[in-house]
């Protein structure tokens, strides 16, 4: 629960016309509330009763407010008091300030429920299109005031940015050769992204129900650059099948890789997430047996996942990553 705001003092800046002088006052908001209540009740006694104060305390607070502002606030009117024109001017500003405080309280309550906030997310390209974008769409519906900013920073830079506080959440891949995650970061498993074989449409195995990886040992491969997660996963899968892939072309963009495959330049292993941008004249076929996978995870600074706005974002990302429709069967051969 967010407690009600109990305001202390704030700066009020008055600029007199025809001069460059600026005078700053520190005015206690609680005293402004007493002045507003007095305007409504008409007497110090009634104001004190409404605010559960003594009449003496009300008088002292109003005297202190007059001293803070340097203007006379009250004129006697029999047994009552009347607000001076200067007090009316001050109350006009006070009403605006109280309204703003109400809005601040509402925003804090919304933040407490994870409905307001900003989250900076980094992810690799296929995770942006396949996971982050659906999560953003869901959040726009359920939490329209929760804002996400997205960048395609990859490991290890994304983890450095996360530790520096420039990011709130990073999505990455566990792969052979990856460094251990910094202990200051929390790793949340999202999904195991399977890889499929991508073949030219005229390839003998283009219509196969599943392709044994070992039959591709003599093929030219199109792969991402050395050291990237998909390069490591591809080489580990081929090694398990008993061969070292003969990489003829290197590219990190899957639409370009599929374009090269469509042109008959070789074969490749394409993550299931990347099939969202499948290319004509390319057959995507499942790998026989247990397919190689890219274990995808989210990382946040330890403890930060408890922040309501980040918790809501993380929940949307987990739901998008584990959506049943995300990993539907690979498309039929062309």
Residue pairs with C-beta under 8 A, 6 or more apart in sequence:
1 112
2 105
2 108
2 109
2 111
2 112
4 105
5 101
5 104
5 105
5 108
7 29
7 30
7 101
8 28
8 29
8 30
9 26
9 27
9 28
9 29
10 26
10 27
10 29
10 97
11 24
11 25
11 26
12 24
12 25
12 26
12 27
12 93
13 22
13 23
13 24
14 22
14 23
14 24
14 25
15 21
15 22
16 23
25 68
25 69
25 70
26 68
27 65
27 68
27 69
28 61
28 64
28 65
28 68
29 97
29 98
29 101
30 61
31 61
31 62
31 64
31 65
31 68
32 65
32 90
32 91
32 94
32 97
32 98
33 51
33 98
34 47
34 51
34 53
34 58
34 61
34 62
34 65
35 62
35 65
35 73
35 83
35 87
35 90
35 91
35 94
36 91
36 94
36 95
36 98
37 47
37 50
37 51
38 44
38 47
38 58
38 62
38 74
38 81
38 83
39 83
39 87
39 91
41 47
41 50
42 80
42 81
43 79
43 80
43 81
44 55
44 58
44 59
44 62
44 81
45 55
47 53
47 58
48 54
48 55
48 57
48 58
51 58
53 61
62 73
62 74
65 73
66 72
66 73
66 74
69 86
69 90
71 84
71 86
71 87
71 90
72 84
72 86
73 83
73 84
73 86
73 87
73 90
74 81
74 82
74 83
74 84
74 87
75 81
75 82
75 83
75 84
76 82
83 91
107 116
110 116
110 145
111 117
111 308
111 309
112 308
113 308
114 143
114 146
114 308
114 309
114 311
114 312
115 143
115 145
115 146
115 309
115 312
116 145
116 146
116 309
117 146
117 147
117 307
117 308
117 309
117 310
118 146
118 147
118 148
118 149
118 309
119 146
119 147
119 148
119 149
119 168
119 169
119 309
119 310
119 313
120 148
120 149
120 151
120 166
120 167
120 168
120 169
121 132
121 148
121 149
121 150
121 151
121 167
121 168
121 169
121 170
121 171
121 313
121 317
122 150
122 151
122 152
122 153
122 154
122 158
122 161
122 162
122 167
122 169
122 170
122 171
123 131
123 132
123 150
123 152
123 170
123 171
123 172
124 152
124 154
124 171
124 172
124 173
124 229
125 152
125 253
125 254
126 254
126 271
126 273
126 274
126 276
127 171
127 273
127 296
128 150
128 152
129 273
129 276
129 277
130 273
130 276
130 320
130 326
131 171
131 190
131 273
131 296
131 317
131 320
131 321
131 326
132 148
132 150
132 171
132 317
132 320
134 320
134 323
134 326
135 148
135 313
135 316
135 317
135 319
135 320
136 148
136 150
136 316
138 316
138 319
138 320
139 146
139 148
139 312
139 313
139 316
142 316
143 312
146 309
146 312
146 313
148 313
151 167
153 161
153 167
153 170
154 172
154 228
155 170
155 172
155 173
155 178
155 229
156 179
158 167
158 170
158 172
158 299
159 170
159 172
159 181
159 182
159 185
159 299
161 167
161 170
162 168
162 169
162 170
162 185
162 299
162 300
162 301
163 182
163 184
163 185
163 301
165 301
168 300
168 301
168 304
168 310
168 313
169 298
169 299
169 300
169 310
169 313
169 314
169 317
170 298
170 299
170 300
171 190
171 296
171 297
171 298
171 299
171 317
172 229
172 296
172 297
172 299
173 193
173 229
173 230
173 233
173 294
173 295
173 296
173 297
174 294
174 295
174 296
174 297
175 229
175 230
175 232
175 233
175 236
175 294
175 295
176 232
176 233
176 235
176 236
177 227
177 232
178 229
178 232
181 187
181 299
184 301
184 302
185 299
185 300
185 301
185 302
186 299
186 300
186 301
186 302
186 305
187 297
187 298
187 299
188 297
188 298
188 299
188 300
188 305
188 314
188 318
189 295
189 296
189 297
190 296
190 297
190 298
190 317
190 318
190 321
190 322
191 296
191 321
191 322
191 326
191 327
192 293
192 294
192 295
192 296
193 271
193 272
193 273
193 293
193 294
193 295
193 296
193 327
194 271
194 272
194 286
194 287
194 291
194 292
194 293
194 327
195 233
195 234
195 237
195 269
195 270
195 271
195 272
195 287
195 291
195 292
195 293
195 294
196 269
196 270
196 271
196 272
196 275
196 284
196 285
196 286
196 287
196 291
196 330
197 205
197 211
197 213
197 216
197 267
197 268
197 269
197 270
197 284
197 285
197 286
197 287
198 257
198 258
198 261
198 267
198 268
198 269
198 270
198 282
198 283
198 284
199 205
199 206
199 211
199 261
199 267
199 282
199 283
199 284
199 285
200 206
200 261
200 262
200 263
200 264
200 267
200 281
200 282
200 283
201 262
201 281
201 282
201 283
201 333
201 334
202 264
203 267
203 283
205 211
205 215
205 283
205 285
206 283
206 285
206 333
206 334
207 283
207 333
208 285
209 285
209 286
210 285
210 286
210 287
210 288
210 289
211 285
211 286
211 287
211 288
212 241
212 287
212 288
212 289
213 237
213 238
213 240
213 241
213 287
213 288
213 289
214 241
214 242
214 243
216 267
217 238
217 241
217 242
217 243
218 246
219 246
219 266
219 267
220 246
220 247
220 248
220 249
220 265
220 266
220 267
221 234
221 238
221 245
221 246
221 247
221 248
221 249
221 266
221 267
221 268
222 247
222 248
222 249
222 250
222 251
222 257
222 260
222 261
222 265
222 266
222 267
222 268
223 230
223 231
223 234
223 235
223 245
223 247
223 249
223 250
223 257
223 268
223 269
224 230
224 231
224 234
224 250
224 251
224 252
224 257
225 231
225 250
225 251
225 252
226 250
228 252
229 294
230 269
230 271
230 294
233 269
233 292
233 293
233 294
234 245
234 268
234 269
234 292
235 244
235 245
236 292
237 269
237 287
237 292
238 244
238 245
240 292
248 265
248 266
249 257
249 260
249 265
249 266
251 257
251 260
254 270
254 271
254 274
254 277
255 277
255 279
257 268
257 270
258 268
258 270
258 274
258 277
258 278
258 279
258 282
259 279
260 266
261 267
261 268
261 279
261 282
262 279
262 280
262 281
262 282
269 287
269 292
270 284
271 294
272 327
272 330
273 326
275 284
275 330
275 331
278 284
278 331
280 334
281 334
282 334
283 333
283 334
284 330
284 331
285 330
285 333
286 329
286 330
296 321
298 314
298 317
298 318
300 310
300 314
304 310
305 311
305 314
320 326
